[in-house]
């Protein structure tokens, strides 16, 4: 690309200018023309162009942020949620956000002094939270949410579920579940947990997927008990009563090994007669969440 008689024209391969030369040449144009030119660039090219000259940085970065649809970020505990929002609010078309907590155990809690000022970001449809123990203030109101819950440490899931008016699909991964005494005591505890979670779900939730990951058991009998929907879910009627909008309620037991015999799923769905049906499914051939 080059400039001739005030016009930008393609440059021959034998006389190809450097990126820096292009950036300095583009500075002679007004912002409207620059924005029109940059709009044809890919995110990668726009990012490279933003590094060529200070005057064109903000215009080129507009193209980068406007096309970004998915973002993965690590959040240290000392970072205030308002700092996170200052970055996210520039991403007008962001659809999927993945948040991971990089904080080591024992570090101090981050400040939450400005958490209440963070508004909802309507563009975000899916939010994935991985090993994040403190997401206070990230009121992003996704349509689809997934997060992990440990069995030994308190989590922030209650605060999350209390402020998600748009939520339709929820995926929860229970980590480190240990079945002892043939699973009965642990199952009772987690049944109570699930009842509590159902009470906190938004009114229009349609799909709830619960996956138990890294399950330890004294014998195979406990694993079989764990997958009994009548025991684990405190009867399908509980789901129907607590969340009448629920169209799919799936629960699965996953192992670290790829052995398909150790991965089992059951689900409760609504049939044509508006009745709840409990059935076994194979998630490898049938998607649980669309």
N, C-alpha and C positions, 0 to 999 in steps of 0.2 A: 504494500500500500504506500502511495506517495502523494504529494500535492503538486499539481501543475495548473497554472493559471487560476489559482483559487479553488480548484476542484481536487477531490481525493480520487485517485485512480490506482488500479492494480499496478504493482511494480514487477518487472520481469525478474526471472530467477537469477539472471546474471548481475542484476543491480539491486539485490534485495537489501532493504535497510534494516537496521537493528530495531529491537523493540523500543529502546530508549529514543531513537531518532523519531519513530512514529509518535511516541508520547509527546515529545517537544513540538512536533509539527502540529499535532492536534490542539495544542494550547492556543494557536492562533484563531481557533473557531469559537463561536459563542456557545453557551451552555446548552441551548436547545438543539443545536446541530450536533454537539458532542453526544448528548443523550440519545439522539436518534441513531447515531453511528454505533454507539456501544450496545444498543438494544439488539443488534444482530450478532453479537459475540456470545460464545459459550461462557459458562461460569469460569472455566479454567482460563480462557483468554482474557476475560474481563479482570480476573484477579491478577494476572501477569501485567496487564496494562496499568492497573492501579498502583503498581510499584515503580512506574517509570518516571512520574513527575508529580510533585505535590499538588499542583493545580487540577490535575485530572483524577486524583485519588477518589474523592467523594463521589464523583459521577460514575466512575467505573465500579465502585463498590455497590452502588445502587443496583446495578445489573446483577452482581453476585448475590446480594441479599434477596432480591425480588424473585430469583429463580430457585433459591434453596428450598427444598421440600422436606428434607430429613436431616436432623442434626443429632449427633451423639456428643455429650459433654460430661465431664467429671467435675463434681462440685466439692471442693474442700470445705470442711466444717466452719472455718473462720470466715468464709465468704457470706456477706449479707444477701438475702434473697433479692433485695432491690437491685443489687449489682447484676444478678442473673437476668432480671427483667429488663434492665437497660440494654442488654444484648438482644434478648428475644423480641423486643418490641420493634426492632428494625427489620425483622424477618417477616414481611407481610404475608407471604405465601407458605410459611412453614406448616407442614402437615403432621409430621411425626417427630417427637422429641424423646430421646433416651437420656436418662440421668443416672449417673453412677456416683456413689460417695467414695472419695479417695481417702477419707480420714482414717487414721489408725485408732485403735481402741485406746482410750485414756486421754485423748486430746480434748481441749476445751470446746464448749458448745459455741456455735457461731451466734452473732448478734441477730436479733429478730426485731429490732426497734422500728423498722420501716415496713414490716411485713403487711400490715393492714392497708398500705397504700397501693399494693400491687393489684391491678385490675385483671379481669378475665381476658385471655387472648383467644378470640373466636376462631382464628384460622387453624388452631391445633386440634386435630381430630383424634390422634392417638398419643398417649403418654406412657412410656415404659420406664419404670423405676427399678434399678438394680442395686441391691445391697445399700440402699440409701436410708439412713436412720433419721434424717432430719430434713424434711422438705416443707417446713412451715412457710407459709406466704406464697408458695407457688400455686396460686389459685387460677390454673389454666383452663379448668372446666373442659376436659377432653370428652369425646364421644366414646372412645375406647381406652381403657386403662389396664395396665398390668403392673403388678408389684410383688415383691417377695415379703414373706413374713417368717421370721425365725421363731422357734418355739421357746427359747430361753430368755430372750430380751424383749422388752416392751417396744412396740412399733408405733408409727405415726398413722396407721391405716384408719383409725377412728376419725382423726381430723381430716384426712383425705376424703373419706366417704361422706362426710358431713357437708361438703361444699361442691358437689358435682351435679348441678341441675340438668346437664345435657347427657349424662352418662347413660349409655345403652348396653355396652359390653364391658364386663369386668373379668379379668384373668388374675387369679391369685395362686401363687406358688408357696406352699407350706414346706419349709426346709428343716430337716433334722428331726423329723417325727420318730419317736422311739416307742414301739409297742411292747409292753411288758404284761406279764400275767395274762397271757392269751389275748392281749389287746383291749380288755374291757375297760380298765381304768383310763387309759389314754383316749380311747374312743369316746367315753362319756365327756371327758374334758373338751375334746375338739368338737363334739356335737354342740355343747354349750357355746363354744366360740362361734360356730357357724350360725346358730340361732341369733346371737348378738349381732353378727355382721349382717344378716338378713334384715334385721330391724333398722339398720342404718342405711340401707341401699336407697337410692333415689326412686321416686314413685314410678318412673317409666322404664326401669331396667328390663331388658329383654333377654340377655344372655349372661350367665354366670358360669365360669369355668374354674374349677379348683383342682390344682395338681399337687399331689403330695410327692415331694422329691427327697431322695436320700432317706428312705424309710428303713429303720432297723427293727428286726423282729427276732423273737426267741425261736420261732418255728413258722412253718408255712401256714399252720392253722390261724395264727394271728393275722397274716396277710389276707387270708380268705375272709376272715371276719371284717377286716378293714374295708373290703370292697363290697360288703353287703349293704346295699342302699337303704334297707330298712333300718339298719343300725347306724350307719354313718350319717345319714341325712335326717335322722329323727323323723322318719316317715315322709314320703313325698307330699303328703297333705300339708306339712309345715311350709313347704315352698309355695304351694298354691294359696295358702292362707296369708302368708306374709307378703308375697309379691305377686299379685294377680296378673301383672303384665308380663311375667316371665314366660318366654317361649322356649328356652333351652337352658337346662341346668345340668352341667356335665361335671363329673368328678373322676379323677384318674390317679393311679398309683404308678409312679415312674421310678426306675432304678438307674443307677449309674451305668450299668452294663447295657449293651445294645440288644440283649436277649429279649425278643418280643414276648416271650412267655412271662416276663416279669413286669410288663407294662400292661395295665388293664384299665379300661374305661367303662363307666356306666353313665347314662344320662336320663334325665326326665324331660320329656317334650310334650307338647300339646297336640293331640290328634284331631281329626276332622270333626269329632263329636265334642270337642272342647274338654276332653278328659286327659288326665295326666297318665303318661305311659312311661314305665321304667324299662330300659333296654340296654343291652351290652353293645358297644360299638368298637370299631377298629379305626383309631384316628389316623393310621397310616394310609388308609384308603378313603376316609370320609373326613373332611375338615370339620373341626369342632366350632371354630369361629370364622365367620366369613368376613 
